[in-house]
Structures are given as C-alpha cells and as structure tokens.
Amino acid sequence: MKESGTGGVVLIRDMEAQVFEALLYFIYTDMFPEMARDGEEKEEVVMAMAQHLLVAADRYDMERLKLMCEEKLCRI
C-alpha cells in the first residue's frame, strides 16, 4: 500500500547533504570517500567529515564505516 501525501520524498534530518552523499558513496562502493574537492585532502576537511560520518555510521549501525572513520581520526 502506498502512503499518500509523501510525493516520493524521504527527508533525512540532522545530517548535512555532503555527509549523506559520502554515506551513500560508502554504501555503494564499500570505500571511504575522498573528502577534498580539488584532489588534495586537507586535514581539517577530512577530520570534520570523518566526525560527521562516524555519527551517521553509528546511527545506521554501519560497523565497517565506523572503524574506517575511527582510523582516519586517529591518524590525524
């Protein structure tokens, strides 16, 4: 049965679009996404994204992504 009034839109609250995009990238590729847009990973960008991804991975119970985020954060 299809719900009425949703219009096929799923709202994800409390998550930035870039974080959700990175989460989807991981789901489809099983690889940690590159963080910097210009090809160079800047430490502050990587650290901030890894923190946000760690929260998202915990929320959606994605153990492998959690471990990858923790590893990134420990290296920085």
C-alpha positions as CSV (number, residue, x, y, z in Angstrom):
1,M,0.0,0.0,0.0
2,K,1.4,3.4,-1.0
3,E,1.2,6.3,1.5
4,S,-0.5,9.4,0.3
5,G,1.0,12.8,0.6
6,T,4.7,11.9,0.6
7,G,5.3,12.5,-3.0
8,G,8.2,10.1,-3.1
9,V,10.4,12.3,-0.9
10,V,12.3,10.9,2.0
11,L,13.5,13.6,4.5
12,I,16.8,12.9,6.3
13,R,17.0,15.4,9.2
14,D,20.1,16.2,11.3
15,M,22.5,15.3,8.5
16,E,24.3,17.6,6.0
17,A,23.9,16.8,2.3
18,Q,27.6,16.2,1.9
19,V,27.6,13.7,4.7
20,F,24.7,11.8,3.3
21,E,26.4,11.8,-0.1
22,A,29.5,10.4,1.5
23,L,27.4,7.8,3.3
24,L,25.8,6.7,0.0
25,Y,29.2,6.6,-1.6
26,F,30.4,4.2,1.0
27,I,27.2,2.0,0.8
28,Y,27.6,1.6,-3.0
29,T,31.4,1.3,-3.2
30,D,32.5,0.0,0.2
31,M,35.3,2.6,0.1
32,F,35.9,5.6,2.3
33,P,35.0,8.7,0.2
34,E,37.6,11.3,-0.7
35,M,36.9,14.4,1.2
36,A,38.5,17.3,-0.7
37,R,37.0,18.5,-3.9
38,D,40.3,19.5,-5.6
39,G,42.0,16.2,-5.1
40,E,44.1,17.2,-2.1
41,E,42.8,16.0,1.3
42,K,43.1,18.9,3.7
43,E,43.3,17.6,7.3
44,E,40.6,19.8,8.7
45,V,38.2,18.8,6.0
46,V,38.9,15.1,6.4
47,M,38.7,15.4,10.2
48,A,35.3,17.2,10.1
49,M,33.8,14.8,7.6
50,A,35.1,11.7,9.4
51,Q,33.5,13.0,12.6
52,H,30.1,13.5,10.9
53,L,30.4,10.2,9.1
54,L,31.2,8.5,12.4
55,V,27.9,9.8,13.8
56,A,26.0,8.7,10.8
57,A,27.6,5.3,10.8
58,D,26.7,4.9,14.4
59,R,23.1,6.0,13.8
60,Y,22.7,3.5,10.9
61,D,24.7,0.7,12.6
62,M,27.5,0.5,9.9
63,E,30.4,-1.1,11.8
64,R,32.9,-1.1,9.0
65,L,32.4,2.6,8.2
66,K,32.7,3.4,12.0
67,L,36.0,1.6,12.1
68,M,37.2,3.4,9.0
69,C,36.2,6.8,10.5
70,E,37.9,6.0,13.8
71,E,41.1,5.0,11.9
72,K,41.1,8.3,9.9
73,L,40.5,10.3,13.1
74,C,43.4,8.5,15.0
75,R,45.8,9.2,12.1
76,I,45.2,12.9,12.1
